[in-house]
C-alpha cells in the first residue's frame, strides 16, 4: 500500500493505491507531507476570510447589524403584544378541554365579568381598562370609546326602547335594524360559498339527537314555548375545544373571516336550532359594536326574524345581517313535518368601528378581564 500523487507534478493531493511491493515507511512520509499541506491551506483560507472582513466598509456592516437587531425586536414585540384571533386547529384538537366547560358549553366563571355582571362599578372598570390600554399603546383614535364609557349610563338609560344594548353602547355609529350584504361582503360571500360544508357538519351532529334528549355539547335555552338549542364553537370570545373538534372545517372557516369577533366577550359563533312551535322572547343584545350574521342552513316555511319591528325571513345558503342591540325575536310556526329551523350564527364587527377601536375594544372586553 502506498500514497501516490494524483497528477504528474502534484504532491499535495494524494490517493491511496494498492501496491504491495512498496515500503510502508515511504507511505508514512508522504502522508505527513500531505497533512502539512492541508494545515497550510486551512490557515491561508482563514487568513483570506479575515482580510475580506477587514476590507469591508465598516459603516455598511454596522448598518446591516442594526437593521437585523431592529427586525428581531419588532418580531418579538408583535408576537408578544398583538392579540391572536384564533388558535391553530391542530393544537386545539389535541388540547385538553378549557376550564369552565359544562356539557361542552363555556360558562362565565368570573363574578366581575363585564359581559355578565351589571353593577354601578362597571363604568369605572371599563375606564380603568381603557386607561391601561392607552398606556400600553396610544390614546389616538379612542375618542368615541372614551366618550361612550364616560357617559355610558346616560346612553343606556336615554336610548329609545327600540334599541337598548344591555352592556355597552358606542356612540355615533349608524343605527339600522338590518344591514345589506355589502356591509361585510367578503365574509358573507365566504360563508355562503361554504354553505354545504357547514350543513354537512351540522347534519352529522344532529344525528345524535335520535339517541338522547340533549347530546353533549348542546345548550338548551329558555323559551316560553318549544325548544331552542345551540351548539357553540366560540362562546363570549372563548373557543369550546370539544365542540370545535366535532366541526373542524367550520372552525377553520372562522379563521378565514376578516371581521369575525373572536377576542372579546361580544364574539360568538354557533349553530342555532329552533324546533317547530318555538317562540324566542323579545330581548336586546349586549352591544351595538357588532352585527349578527345568520347563514340559513334549514329554513322551512313559517319561520321569521323580527328586528326593531321589521320582519325578515331566512333563506338556505344566504346570509342575513342585523343589529341585535335592537329589540328582536324569532319564531318557528311550521308543523312538525317541516323540521327545525337551523342557522349558523357568527358575530361580525360593525362596519363603522375603526381598526384602532376594534383593537382597544378587544383589550377592554377581553374574556375574564
C-alpha positions in Angstrom: 0.0 0.0 0.0 1.3 3.5 -0.9 0.2 7.1 -1.2 0.9 8.4 -4.7 0.3 11.8 -6.4 -3.0 12.3 -8.4 -1.2 14.3 -11.1 2.3 14.1 -12.6 3.5 17.3 -10.9 1.4 17.5 -7.7 2.2 16.0 -4.3 -0.4 17.9 -2.3 -3.5 15.7 -3.3 -2.8 12.1 -2.8 -4.7 8.9 -3.3 -4.3 5.5 -1.7 -3.5 2.7 -4.2 -2.8 -0.9 -3.5 0.9 -1.6 -4.4 2.1 -4.4 -2.1 5.9 -4.1 -3.0 6.5 -0.6 -1.7 7.9 0.2 1.7 5.4 1.3 4.3 7.8 4.0 5.7 7.7 5.8 2.4 3.9 5.8 2.7 4.0 7.4 6.1 6.4 10.2 5.0 4.2 11.2 2.0 1.1 11.1 4.3 2.8 13.6 6.6 3.6 15.9 3.7 0.0 15.8 2.6 -1.2 16.6 6.1 1.2 19.5 6.4 -0.1 20.9 3.1 -3.7 20.6 4.4 -3.0 22.7 7.5 -1.2 25.3 5.4 -4.2 25.6 3.1 -6.6 25.9 6.1 -4.5 28.6 7.6 -4.4 30.5 4.3 -8.2 30.2 3.9 -8.8 31.6 7.4 -6.4 34.5 6.8 -8.2 35.3 3.5 -11.6 35.4 5.2 -10.3 37.8 8.0 -8.8 40.1 5.4 -12.0 40.1 3.5 -13.9 41.3 6.6 -11.3 44.0 7.2 -11.7 45.2 3.7 -15.4 45.7 4.0 -17.0 49.1 4.6 -17.4 49.4 8.4 -20.4 51.7 8.1 -22.3 49.2 5.9 -21.6 46.3 8.3 -22.9 48.3 11.3 -26.0 49.4 9.4 -26.9 45.8 8.5 -26.3 44.7 12.1 -28.6 47.5 13.4 -31.3 46.6 10.9 -31.1 42.9 11.9 -31.4 43.8 15.6 -34.4 46.1 14.9 -36.1 43.3 12.9 -35.7 40.8 15.7 -37.0 43.2 18.3 -40.0 44.0 16.1 -40.9 40.3 15.6 -40.6 39.8 19.4 -42.8 42.8 20.2 -45.5 42.0 17.7 -45.6 38.3 18.7 -45.9 39.3 22.4 -48.4 42.2 22.2 -50.8 41.6 19.4 -53.9 39.6 20.0 -54.3 36.3 18.2 -57.7 35.8 16.6 -57.8 32.0 16.8 -55.5 29.2 17.8 -54.4 26.8 15.2 -56.8 24.0 14.6 -54.5 21.0 15.2 -53.2 22.1 18.6 -56.8 22.9 19.6 -57.9 19.4 18.6 -55.2 17.9 20.9 -55.6 20.3 23.8 -57.5 19.4 27.0 -60.9 21.0 27.5 -60.8 24.5 28.8 -61.8 25.4 32.4 -65.5 26.1 32.9 -66.8 23.6 30.3 -70.1 22.0 31.3 -71.6 19.7 28.7 -69.2 21.2 26.2 -70.6 24.8 26.8 -68.5 27.6 28.3 -70.0 29.3 31.3 -68.6 32.6 32.7 -66.5 31.8 35.8 -65.7 35.4 36.9 -68.1 37.4 39.2 -66.6 40.6 37.7 -67.2 39.7 34.0 -68.2 42.9 32.2 -70.4 40.9 29.9 -72.4 39.1 32.5 -72.4 41.5 35.5 -74.4 44.7 35.8 -73.4 46.9 38.6 -72.6 50.6 39.4 -68.8 49.9 39.2 -69.0 48.7 35.6 -68.1 52.1 34.1 -65.2 52.5 36.4 -63.9 49.1 35.4 -64.2 49.9 31.7 -62.5 53.2 32.2 -59.6 51.5 34.1 -59.3 49.0 31.2 -59.2 51.9 28.7 -56.5 53.7 30.6 -54.4 50.5 30.8 -54.8 50.1 27.0 -53.8 53.7 26.3 -50.7 53.4 28.5 -49.6 50.3 26.5 -50.5 51.7 23.1 -52.0 55.1 22.5 -54.9 57.4 23.1 -55.1 58.0 19.4 -58.5 57.1 17.9 -60.0 56.5 21.3 -62.4 59.5 21.3 -65.6 57.6 20.7 -64.8 54.8 23.2 -63.7 57.4 25.8 -66.9 59.3 25.2 -69.0 56.2 25.4 -67.5 54.9 28.7 -67.7 58.4 30.3 -71.4 58.8 29.5 -72.4 55.1 29.3 -75.1 55.4 32.0 -76.8 58.3 30.2 -76.6 56.5 26.8 -78.1 53.3 28.1 -80.9 55.0 30.1 -81.9 57.5 27.4 -81.9 55.1 24.4 -85.3 54.6 22.8 -86.9 51.3 23.7 -86.4 50.0 20.1 -82.6 49.9 20.6 -81.2 49.5 24.1 -78.0 47.4 24.4 -77.6 45.8 27.8 -73.8 46.3 28.4 -72.1 48.8 26.1 -73.2 51.5 23.6 -70.6 53.0 21.3 -71.9 56.5 20.3 -72.1 57.9 16.8 -72.5 54.6 15.0 -75.1 54.4 12.2 -78.1 52.5 13.5 -80.4 50.3 11.5 -82.1 47.0 12.3 -80.8 45.2 9.2 -77.6 45.6 7.1 -77.1 44.9 3.5 -74.9 42.1 2.3 -72.3 44.6 1.2 -71.7 45.7 4.8 -69.3 42.8 5.2 -69.2 41.5 1.7 -66.0 39.3 1.9 -67.2 37.4 4.9 -70.8 37.0 3.7 -69.6 35.5 0.4 -67.1 33.2 2.1 -69.8 31.8 4.4 -72.2 31.3 1.5 -69.5 29.5 -0.5 -69.1 27.1 2.4 -72.7 26.5 3.0 -72.6 22.8 2.1 -69.6 22.2 4.3 -71.3 23.8 7.4 -74.6 22.0 6.6 -72.9 18.6 6.4 -71.2 19.0 9.7 -74.5 20.1 11.3 -76.3 17.0 9.9 -73.6 14.8 11.4 -74.0 16.5 14.8 -77.8 16.4 14.7 -77.9 12.6 14.2 -77.0 12.3 17.9 -80.5 13.7 18.9 -82.1 10.4 18.0 -80.2 8.7 20.8 -80.7 11.2 23.7 -82.7 14.3 24.5 -79.7 16.7 24.7 -76.4 15.4 23.3 -73.1 16.6 24.8 -72.0 20.0 23.5 -75.5 21.4 23.0 -77.1 24.0 25.2 -80.8 24.3 26.0 -82.1 27.9 26.0 -85.1 29.2 27.9 -88.2 29.9 25.7 -91.9 30.4 26.5 -92.7 27.6 24.1 -91.0 25.0 22.0 -87.2 24.2 22.1 -84.2 26.3 21.2 -80.8 24.7 21.3 -77.4 26.0 20.4 -74.0 24.4 19.7 -71.2 26.9 20.4 -67.8 26.9 18.7 -67.0 30.2 20.2 -68.9 31.5 23.3 -68.3 35.0 24.5 -64.8 35.1 22.9 -63.8 31.7 24.2 -63.4 28.7 21.9 -65.1 25.5 23.0 -62.5 22.8 22.2 -64.7 19.8 22.4 -67.3 21.3 20.1 -64.6 22.6 17.6 -63.2 19.1 17.3 -66.6 18.0 16.1 -66.8 20.7 13.4 -63.2 21.1 12.3 -63.9 22.6 8.8 -66.4 25.1 10.2 -63.9 26.1 12.8 -61.2 26.6 10.2 -63.6 28.8 8.3 -63.9 31.2 11.2 -60.2 31.9 11.0 -60.6 33.0 7.4 -63.2 35.6 8.2 -61.9 39.2 8.2 -64.4 40.8 10.6 -65.3 37.9 12.9 -65.2 39.0 16.6 -63.0 36.4 18.2 -61.1 38.1 21.0 -63.7 39.8 23.2 -66.8 38.8 25.2 -69.2 40.0 22.5 -68.0 37.4 19.9 -69.9 34.2 19.4 -70.2 31.5 16.7 -72.7 28.7 17.0 -75.4 26.6 15.3 -78.8 27.7 16.4 -81.8 25.3 16.1 -85.5 26.1 16.6 -88.0 23.3 16.7 -91.5 23.8 15.3 -93.7 25.8 17.7 -90.8 27.7 19.3 -91.0 31.4 20.1 -88.0 33.3 21.4 -88.8 36.1 23.9 -88.1 39.6 22.7 -84.7 40.7 24.0 -81.8 43.1 23.4 -78.2 42.1 22.6 -75.3 43.4 24.8 -73.8 46.0 22.4 -74.1 47.9 19.1 -70.4 47.4 18.1 -71.3 44.1 16.3 -73.6 42.9 13.6 -75.0 39.4 13.9 -74.8 37.2 10.8 -77.2 34.3 10.3 -76.4 31.8 7.5 -79.5 29.8 6.7 -78.9 26.0 6.8 -82.5 24.8 7.0 -85.3 27.3 6.6 -88.8 25.8 6.4 -91.8 28.0 5.9 -93.4 29.7 8.9 -90.1 30.9 10.3 -89.4 34.6 10.8 -87.0 37.0 12.5 -88.3 40.4 13.7 -85.7 43.1 14.5 -86.9 46.6 15.5 -90.4 45.7 14.5 -89.3 44.7 10.9 -89.8 41.1 9.9 -87.5 39.1 7.7 -87.3 35.5 6.6 -84.2 33.3 6.3 -83.1 31.6 3.1 -81.0 28.5 2.8 -77.4 29.3 1.7 -77.9 33.0 2.2 -76.7 35.4 5.0 -79.0 37.7 6.9 -77.2 40.6 8.8 -78.9 42.5 11.7 -78.1 44.6 14.7 -79.2 42.6 17.8 -78.9 45.6 20.1 -82.4 46.3 18.6 -85.3 44.6 20.3 -85.7 41.3 18.4 -87.4 38.0 18.4 -87.6 34.8 16.3 -90.2 32.1 15.9 -91.0 28.9 14.1 -94.7 28.4 13.4 -94.3 25.5 11.0 -95.5 22.0 11.5 -93.5 19.0 12.9 -93.2 17.7 9.4 -91.3 20.8 8.3 -88.5 20.0 10.7 -86.3 22.6 12.6 -85.1 26.0 11.5 -81.3 25.9 11.6 -78.9 28.8 11.1 -75.1 29.2 11.6 -74.7 32.3 13.6 -71.5 34.4 13.8 -70.8 37.9 15.2 -69.0 40.3 12.9 -67.7 43.8 13.6 -70.0 46.7 12.8 -68.5 48.1 9.6 -68.2 51.6 11.1 -66.0 50.6 14.0 -62.4 51.6 13.1 -59.4 49.2 13.3 -57.9 51.1 16.3 -61.2 50.9 18.1 -61.5 47.2 17.4 -58.1 46.6 19.0 -59.0 48.7 22.0 -62.4 47.0 22.5 -60.7 43.6 22.3 -58.5 44.7 25.1 -61.2 46.3 27.3 -63.7 43.4 26.9 -61.2 40.5 26.8 -62.7 37.3 28.3 -62.1 37.2 32.0 -60.8 40.8 32.3 
